[in-house]
Structures are given as structure tokens and as C-alpha cells.
């Protein structure tokens, strides 16, 4: 039926849009980091979009988050500064850092 085809194409379109956003975000962060640190080293391991409940309990419904995993934990502070500065997509991201723990 046409209705289910529309749902499938709509879902595929949403997946495509999310992937485009992730790719553009990754490229923008990598470019800003490379410029500031004068390096060509790749720093982003992965980016995931998620809907989670706010850990502070300010919102009753799930909120959208971007989870960014880095190869080098020493880059966390600089990436947080880049995201909070507003230079990525002309948007100041609220940054919530999760402390890095080395595995024994």
C-alpha cells in the first residue's frame, strides 16, 4: 500500500538526515580542532544521536543529545570549548563531559 511505502521512505529520509548531520558535525569539529591545535590528527572516534532523560531531572520527556567519543582524552577540553563557542553551525552547544576512566 502507498501508506507503508511513504512510512518507509520517510524513515529512510530521517536516517539519511541524521547521518548527514553527524558527518557535517564531525567534519566541522575536526576542522576547528586541526586549526586550533595545528595538527592533522583525527580526534573523533564516533558520534551518536540519542534521546535520553536529563540526568538532572529538569525535563520530564527525553531530550536530544549528541554523544561524541574521542580517540584521545586529552582533546576533551578543547572539543568542549569548540562546541560551546558557537563556531559549529553557529550554535552554542551545552556540553556535558563524562570523566575519562582508564581501563586497567
C-alpha positions in Angstrom: 0.0 0.0 0.0 1.1 3.6 -0.6 0.9 4.4 3.1 3.6 1.9 4.1 5.8 3.0 1.3 5.6 6.6 2.5 6.5 5.5 6.0 9.5 3.6 4.8 10.7 6.4 2.6 10.1 8.9 5.5 12.1 6.7 7.9 14.9 6.3 5.4 14.9 10.1 4.9 15.2 10.6 8.6 18.1 8.2 8.8 19.8 10.0 5.9 19.3 13.4 7.5 20.7 12.2 10.8 23.8 10.7 9.1 24.3 13.9 7.1 24.2 15.9 10.4 26.6 13.5 12.1 29.1 13.7 9.1 28.9 17.5 9.0 29.3 17.8 12.7 32.3 15.5 12.7 34.0 17.3 9.8 33.3 20.7 11.4 34.8 19.7 14.8 37.8 18.0 13.2 38.5 21.2 11.0 38.2 23.6 14.0 40.4 21.3 16.2 43.0 21.0 13.4 43.1 24.8 13.0 43.4 25.5 16.7 45.9 22.7 17.5 47.8 22.9 14.2 47.5 19.1 13.7 46.1 16.7 11.2 45.5 14.1 13.8 41.9 12.7 13.7 40.3 13.0 17.1 36.7 11.8 16.8 36.1 8.1 17.2 32.3 8.2 16.8 29.2 10.4 17.1 25.8 9.2 18.1 22.5 10.9 18.3 20.4 9.8 21.3 17.2 10.8 23.2 17.9 10.5 26.9 16.3 11.7 30.1 18.2 14.7 31.5 20.4 13.4 34.4 19.5 16.5 36.4 15.8 15.8 36.1 14.9 19.2 34.6 12.9 17.7 31.8 10.2 15.0 32.1 10.4 13.9 28.5 13.6 12.6 26.8 15.9 15.3 25.4 18.1 15.0 22.3 21.8 14.6 22.9 24.9 14.2 20.8 27.4 11.7 22.2 30.9 12.3 20.9 33.6 9.7 21.6 37.2 10.8 21.1 40.4 8.8 20.4 42.5 11.0 22.7 41.0 12.0 26.1 43.5 15.0 26.2 41.3 16.6 23.4 38.1 16.6 25.6 38.6 20.1 26.9 39.4 21.7 23.5 36.5 19.9 21.8 34.2 21.1 24.6 35.4 24.7 24.1 34.8 24.4 20.3 31.3 23.2 20.8 30.4 25.8 23.5 31.9 28.7 21.5 29.2 28.8 18.8 31.6 28.3 15.9 30.0 25.0 14.9 26.8 25.6 12.9 26.6 29.0 14.6 25.1 27.2 17.6 26.4 27.1 21.2 26.1 23.5 22.4 25.6 22.8 26.0 28.4 20.4 26.9 28.2 17.7 29.5 31.5 16.0 30.0 31.8 12.4 31.2 35.1 11.9 33.1 37.5 9.7 31.2 38.4 6.5 33.1 41.4 4.4 32.0 40.7 0.7 31.9 43.0 -1.4 34.0 
